[in-house]
Amino acid sequence: MGHKVVVFDISVVRALWESRVKKHKAWQKKEAERLQQSALEKIKEEWNFVAECKRKGIPQAQYCKNGFVDTSVRLLEKIERNSLARQSSLSKERDKRRSPFVFELSGQQWTELPDSLKEQTHLKEWHINNTLIQIIPTYIELFQEMRILDLPKNQISCLPAEIGCLKNLKELNVSFNRLKSIPPELGYCENLEKLDFSGNLELTELPFELSNLKQVAFVDISANKFSSIPICVLRMSDLQWLDVSSNHLNDLPQDIDRLEELQTFLLYKNKLTYLPYALLNLKKLTLIVVSGDHLVEVPTALCDASTPVKFVSLMDNPIDNTQCQDGDEVMESEQDRQHFDKEFMKAYLEDLREREYVPSYTTKVSFSLQL
C-alpha cells in the first residue's frame, strides 16, 4: 500500500483561523479599553516623564507641584530648550578646561608630577586626581597666579609649607588623600574661599593660623577623626557651608552662633546626644542634617515645620562594618565607602533642596558585602 495522505477542506481551515483572529482582536480592544480606564497608563506616562527629567537633570520643582506631575507638551519644550542651554554651558566649560592656564593629570600610572611642570609657572589651575602621587613639590611656590588646586583621590601624605606663598589661591581640594596634618602656612592664603579636607580619615585638628581665612565660605572636614569643631573654623566669619559629618564629635561648641552666615550644616554620623540652643541664633541656617540614633535633646523650634530650616534626622543602619586585617586594604575600603556615602548624600541633598517640605526623619540603609 502507498502513503496515506490526509486531505482537509481549505475553507474549514480558513474559518478556524478567522475565528481565532477575531477573538484575539476583540481581546485586544477590550484590554485597551481597560487600560484606558485604569490609572496604570497615566502612572506609566508620569514615571517615564520623571525618569526623562532626571536623566536630563531637570529640577523636580519644575515639573512637580503639590505632588502632581505636569506632563504637558509646553513643559517638554521648555525642558528641551533648557537641555540645549545646559549642553552649551558644558561645552564652554570644556573649552575653559582646555585653557593653556589649566593643568590636568589623571591615572594611576603617575607616581610623581612631570618634570616639565616646573617650567609652567603661568598656570592658574591644577586638576590632579586618581593618581599615586604622594608628594606636592616645594616648587609650587613659583606658581603665583594659582587660583585652584584640585587634588582629590591621590596618595598625598603631606602638603609643603610653601603652599602658603600662593596668595591668589581661592580653592583647595585635597579630599580622599592620606593627610594627617595641614601646614599652618596655609593661613597666609587669605583669598581662599573653599577648603575640602574630607576623606583623609586621619585628620584630628586644623592649625589655629587658618583663623586668618576670613573669605572662606565652604569647609568640608568630613570623614576624619575630629573630636570637636576646630577653633579656626569658628572664626571664619563668612562661612556658609560646613560639613563635619563622619567624625567623632560628642558635642557642639556653645558659641556655634558665631557663624552668622552659616546656611548648611552637616553633622550626621557623629556621637552627638544633644544640639545646643545656640543653633536657633543662626538666622540664615536653612538646612541641618544629623544622625538621630543617639540624639535625646533637640531644640523644638529647630525641627518645627513652621520654621524655614529643613531639619533632617538620618537613622543609620545598625549593622557593624566588617574590616579586613590588612591596614592598606582597610584604608582603601574605608575611603571608598566614605566616598560612596558622600556621593549618595550629595544627590540626596540636591533632591532635598528642590522639595517644598522635608520628612520628619529619613532612613538610609546601606549594605556592605565581603566576598
Backbone hydrogen bonds, N-H to C=O, Kabsch-Sander energy under -0.5 kcal/mol:
donor,donor_aa,acceptor,acceptor_aa,energy
5,V,3,H,-0.5
10,I,8,F,-0.6
12,V,9,D,-1.3
13,V,9,D,-1.4
14,R,10,I,-2.3
15,A,11,S,-2.0
16,L,12,V,-1.9
17,W,13,V,-2.2
18,E,14,R,-2.4
19,S,15,A,-2.0
20,R,16,L,-1.8
21,V,17,W,-2.7
22,K,18,E,-2.3
23,K,19,S,-2.0
24,H,20,R,-2.2
25,K,21,V,-2.5
26,A,22,K,-2.1
27,W,23,K,-2.0
28,Q,24,H,-2.4
29,K,25,K,-2.3
30,K,26,A,-2.2
31,E,27,W,-2.6
32,A,28,Q,-2.4
33,E,29,K,-2.1
34,R,30,K,-2.0
35,L,31,E,-2.4
36,Q,32,A,-2.2
37,Q,33,E,-1.9
38,S,34,R,-1.4
41,E,35,L,-0.7
43,I,39,A,-2.6
44,K,40,L,-2.9
45,E,41,E,-2.7
46,E,42,K,-2.8
47,W,43,I,-2.7
48,N,44,K,-2.6
49,F,45,E,-2.2
50,V,46,E,-2.8
51,A,47,W,-2.5
52,E,48,N,-2.2
53,C,49,F,-2.3
54,K,50,V,-2.6
55,R,51,A,-2.3
56,K,52,E,-1.8
57,G,54,K,-1.0
58,I,53,C,-3.1
62,Q,59,P,-1.6
63,Y,59,P,-0.5
63,Y,60,Q,-1.1
64,C,60,Q,-1.8
65,K,68,F,-2.3
68,F,65,K,-2.1
70,D,63,Y,-2.8
70,D,68,F,-0.5
71,T,69,V,-0.7
76,L,72,S,-1.7
77,E,73,V,-2.3
78,K,74,R,-2.0
79,I,75,L,-2.6
80,E,76,L,-2.4
81,R,77,E,-2.1
82,N,78,K,-2.5
83,S,79,I,-2.5
84,L,80,E,-2.2
85,A,81,R,-2.2
86,R,82,N,-2.4
87,Q,83,S,-2.3
88,S,84,L,-2.1
89,S,85,A,-2.0
90,L,86,R,-2.6
91,S,87,Q,-2.2
92,K,88,S,-2.0
93,E,89,S,-2.1
94,R,90,L,-2.4
95,D,91,S,-2.1
96,K,92,K,-2.1
97,R,93,E,-2.2
98,R,94,R,-1.1
99,S,96,K,-1.8
102,V,99,S,-1.9
103,F,125,E,-2.7
105,L,127,H,-2.5
107,G,129,N,-0.9
107,G,130,N,-0.6
110,W,107,G,-1.6
111,T,109,Q,-0.6
117,L,114,P,-1.5
118,K,115,D,-1.2
119,E,116,S,-1.2
120,Q,117,L,-1.6
121,T,119,E,-0.9
123,L,120,Q,-1.7
124,K,101,F,-3.0
125,E,101,F,-1.7
126,W,148,I,-2.4
127,H,103,F,-3.0
128,I,150,D,-2.7
129,N,105,L,-2.1
130,N,152,P,-0.9
130,N,153,K,-0.9
132,L,110,W,-2.6
134,Q,111,T,-0.7
136,I,158,C,-0.6
140,I,137,P,-1.4
141,E,138,T,-1.7
142,L,139,Y,-1.9
143,F,140,I,-1.7
144,Q,142,L,-1.7
145,E,121,T,-0.6
146,M,143,F,-1.6
147,R,124,K,-3.7
148,I,124,K,-2.0
149,L,171,E,-2.7
150,D,126,W,-3.0
150,D,148,I,-0.6
151,L,149,L,-0.7
151,L,173,N,-3.4
153,K,175,S,-2.1
155,Q,133,I,-1.9
157,S,134,Q,-2.1
158,C,134,Q,-0.7
163,I,160,P,-1.8
164,G,161,A,-2.0
165,C,162,E,-2.0
166,L,163,I,-1.6
167,K,165,C,-1.8
169,L,166,L,-1.5
170,K,147,R,-3.1
171,E,147,R,-2.0
172,L,194,K,-2.2
173,N,149,L,-2.9
174,V,172,L,-0.5
174,V,196,D,-2.6
176,F,198,S,-2.8
178,R,156,I,-2.5
180,K,157,S,-0.7
186,L,183,P,-1.8
187,G,184,P,-2.1
188,Y,185,E,-2.2
189,C,186,L,-1.8
190,E,188,Y,-2.0
192,L,189,C,-1.8
193,E,170,K,-3.4
194,K,170,K,-1.9
195,L,218,F,-2.5
196,D,172,L,-2.2
197,F,220,D,-3.1
198,S,220,D,-0.5
199,G,222,S,-2.0
200,N,197,F,-0.8
201,L,223,A,-1.9
202,E,179,L,-0.5
202,E,200,N,-1.2
210,L,207,P,-1.8
211,S,208,F,-2.3
212,N,209,E,-1.7
213,L,210,L,-1.7
214,K,212,N,-1.8
216,V,213,L,-0.7
217,A,193,E,-2.8
218,F,193,E,-1.5
219,V,241,W,-2.2
220,D,195,L,-1.9
221,I,243,D,-2.6
223,A,245,S,-1.9
224,N,246,S,-0.9
225,K,203,L,-2.8
227,S,204,T,-0.5
233,V,230,P,-0.6
234,L,230,P,-1.3
235,R,231,I,-0.7
235,R,232,C,-0.6
236,M,233,V,-1.7
237,S,235,R,-1.4
239,L,236,M,-1.8
240,Q,217,A,-2.4
241,W,217,A,-2.2
242,L,264,T,-2.3
243,D,219,V,-2.2
244,V,242,L,-0.6
244,V,266,L,-2.6
246,S,268,Y,-2.1
247,N,269,K,-0.8
248,H,226,F,-2.4
250,N,227,S,-0.9
256,I,253,P,-1.4
258,R,255,D,-1.9
259,L,256,I,-1.7
260,E,258,R,-2.0
262,L,259,L,-1.6
263,Q,240,Q,-2.8
264,T,240,Q,-2.4
265,F,287,L,-2.4
266,L,242,L,-2.6
267,L,265,F,-0.6
267,L,289,V,-3.5
268,Y,289,V,-0.7
271,K,249,L,-2.5
273,T,250,N,-0.8
275,L,297,E,-1.9
279,L,276,P,-1.5
280,L,277,Y,-1.7
281,N,278,A,-1.7
282,L,279,L,-1.6
283,K,281,N,-1.5
285,L,282,L,-1.4
286,T,263,Q,-2.7
287,L,263,Q,-2.0
288,I,310,K,-2.4
289,V,265,F,-2.1
290,V,312,V,-2.8
292,G,290,V,-0.6
292,G,314,L,-1.8
293,D,314,L,-0.6
294,H,291,S,-0.5
296,V,273,T,-3.5
297,E,273,T,-1.4
302,L,299,P,-1.4
303,C,299,P,-0.8
303,C,300,T,-0.8
304,D,301,A,-0.6
307,T,304,D,-1.7
310,K,286,T,-3.0
311,F,309,V,-0.8
312,V,288,I,-2.6
312,V,310,K,-0.6
314,L,290,V,-3.2
314,L,312,V,-0.6
315,M,362,T,-1.8
316,D,314,L,-0.8
323,Q,321,N,-0.5
330,V,326,D,-2.1
331,M,327,G,-2.4
332,E,328,D,-2.6
333,S,329,E,-2.7
334,E,330,V,-2.6
335,Q,331,M,-2.3
336,D,332,E,-2.4
337,R,333,S,-2.4
338,Q,334,E,-2.6
339,H,335,Q,-2.6
340,F,336,D,-2.3
341,D,337,R,-2.5
342,K,338,Q,-2.2
343,E,339,H,-2.1
344,F,340,F,-2.5
345,M,341,D,-2.6
346,K,342,K,-2.4
347,A,343,E,-2.1
348,Y,344,F,-2.4
349,L,345,M,-3.0
350,E,346,K,-2.0
351,D,347,A,-2.0
352,L,348,Y,-2.4
353,R,349,L,-2.2
354,E,350,E,-0.7
354,E,351,D,-0.7
355,R,351,D,-0.6
355,R,352,L,-1.0
362,T,313,S,-2.3
364,K,315,M,-0.9
364,K,362,T,-0.6
365,V,363,T,-0.5
371,L,369,L,-0.5
